[in-house]
Amino acid sequence: MNQLLRNARIFTGDEILQGWDLLLADGACQALSPPGAIDNDSAAVDLDGGLLAPGFIDCQVNGGGGVLFNDQPDPAAIAAIARAHRAFGTTGLLPTLISDDWATMTAAAEAVRAALREGQRGLLGLHFEGPYLNPARRGAHDGGRIRPLESRAMELFSADGLGVVVVTLAPEMVPSGTIRTLSQAGVRVSAGHSAASHDQITAALDEGLCGFTHLFNAMPAMQGRDPGIVGAALDDPDSWCGLIVDGHHVHAVTLRVALAAKAQRRMMLVTDAMPSVGAMSDSFQLAGRTVTVKDGRCTTADGILAGSNLNMAAAVRNTMVLLGQPLEEALRMASLYPAEFLGLADRRGRICPGYHADLVLLDDSLNVQRTWIGGEMSVH
């Protein structure tokens, strides 16, 4: 059914238009015009002066709604995770598989393939975070699952039917040429859980490395004479960096400095969310260990951060309050920049004719009121 959205402040991805009308039809944005300019008999929806923005895109979602993707790699789990995060404005996501055994990796791929065939709303692809990482920087990943690159993984990562595939690996732990092969196959390769040197990252960028997973976390700090992975990430103008802006993973000052250092339009928000997002439980299991959620932190018994309890709406608010970013930039970091990282910016991340009708309606406190995915509205 066509919808005519009225009486909203519309953030297009570039600017905020006061009170314009937006026509949705066939799952897409069809027309954007000043009030009353669209002559259409579509059902009108009064948005009561709220802020209508492009729906949030989260490239790193381990779980939500009480479900961990590793524990239940099937379409039902993907649906539950997507449903939980949609309540916080996320209209597109990549379920993320933390380092696991081969059987679970193949099951995750088949789950995403099946869910895409079934038309699962909000599903954009799959993120393999590991297992080809540096054990010294494993964080909360199970050290027993981290291993050298298997040749069969190259075929799995580049298989058809998975949507956009992101692979997080440690460049220093894989053979030369691996990143080039994956990149040429259309895989988005991101460096993470790595202790790579500046020179190793430079070589990886030359091969097609295009991102850095949760910048600053699970990687050595930048030093005066040893810029390392963090220095290489901030110095490179073309790659994207994922930031967990929850006030726990990285100090706000560090993130503000990083934003000032990195080329514009290359910093994107991610949640690294765990099953606790959208659920009532204050603990969950991760690879046989209990993770406790307290004061917004997800930690193992020995105090290691294990993902986050963050949602994208909160990340946007934190980006404004903690990092001092203007509303428009915080919204771009949650929508347009992830879309660009995933190669989807020609149809997602903006509100303009021809783009997917993936939208979020926010109140004055940036709490989510409604979402649309492919034009289908949900009230929260």
Sequence and secondary structure as in RCSB ss.txt:
>XXXX:A:sequence
MNQLLRNARIFTGDEILQGWDLLLADGACQALSPPGAIDNDSAAVDLDGGLLAPGFIDCQVNGGGGVLFNDQPDP
AAIAAIARAHRAFGTTGLLPTLISDDWATMTAAAEAVRAALREGQRGLLGLHFEGPYLNPARRGAHDGGRIRPLE
SRAMELFSADGLGVVVVTLAPEMVPSGTIRTLSQAGVRVSAGHSAASHDQITAALDEGLCGFTHLFNAMPAMQGR
DPGIVGAALDDPDSWCGLIVDGHHVHAVTLRVALAAKAQRRMMLVTDAMPSVGAMSDSFQLAGRTVTVKDGRCTT
ADGILAGSNLNMAAAVRNTMVLLGQPLEEALRMASLYPAEFLGLADRRGRICPGYHADLVLLDDSLNVQRTWIGG
EMSVH
>XXXX:A:secstr
  EEEES EEE SS EEES EEEEETTEEEEEESTT     SEEEE TT EEEE EEEEEE EETTEETTT  SH
HHHHHHHHHHHTTTEEEEEEEEES  HHHHHHHHHHHHHHHHTT TTB EEEEE SSS GGG TTS TTT     
HHHHHHHT TTSSEEEEEE GGGS TTHHHHHHHTT EEEE S    HHHHHHHHHHT  EETTTTTTS    SS
  HHHHHHHH SS EEEE  SSSSS HHHHHHHHHHS TT EEE   B TTTTS  SEEEETTEEEEEETTEEE 
TT  B SB   HHHHHHHHHHTT   HHHHHHHHTHHHHHHTT TTTSSS STTSB  EEEE TT  EEEEEETT
EEEE 
